[in-house]
Amino acid sequence: MKLQGEMMVPPWLESLLSTAFFTICPRHRDTPRNECNMYCLDCMDDAFCFYCRSSRHKDHHVIQIRRSSYHDVVRVAEIQKVLDISGVQTYVINSARVLFLNERPQPKISSSSSSSKGVSYLCEICSRSLLDPFRFCSLGCKLVGIRKKGDTSFVVGSNKKNEEEAMKQRREGITATRLASKQGDDEELRERSPQEMYTSSASTPPHFNSRRRKGIPHRAPFAS
């Protein structure tokens, strides 16, 4: 990676994104809480478990990885201290705001189908539908975006203003698209002639109340 790319991406990030988590720790196979769900930003090595953190990474900068629907996530409160996550979609899971490490498999959505289904925001890399006007669905997709365009960064505080401007433009673009669609519908209504509108309304059969008024009941004659 070029010097400019190295300045925009911390050296441990690619290793983090390619690490396999939630395997059984080989050093603590017979103990509880032995799943490897932690990563050391200083060592940039394999994932490790709770006990390895106490014995081998006591004074290191460690983050914990969690799972959501079989995909790796990290809490925003942990990662935003060391990484600029602006432009990445976040989610609230178990009362904590998290983001996904990597792209999740999905069928890609075309622009025509996304507009027909009302999808407003898409990831710039994998076209996954997003809830809010963000650019990327995960840290992995933001990394690909940096390599392709170089218009954003992972360095904390380096591109906050640019990301806010980009999000504003995405909102304005969606609003303009919706207004154009509404104007097109209004034009279609105005293009109909008064004769067509009269014919359409006249062709609708009137609705009558099908309920009939009950007659006066007749009492049977007395038997003699």
Protein Blocks (a to p, Z undefined) as FASTA:
>chain_A
ZZklmmmpcfklmmmmmpcehiacfklmmbghiacfbdcfklopadddfklmmmmmmmbc
cdddddeehiacddfklmmmmocfehiacddeehiacddfbdcddddddfklmmmnopab
dcfklopacfbdcfbfbfklmmmmmmmnopacfbehklmmmmmmmmmmmmmmmmmmmmmm
mmmmmmmmmmpcfklmmmmmmmpccdddfbdcddddddddddZZ
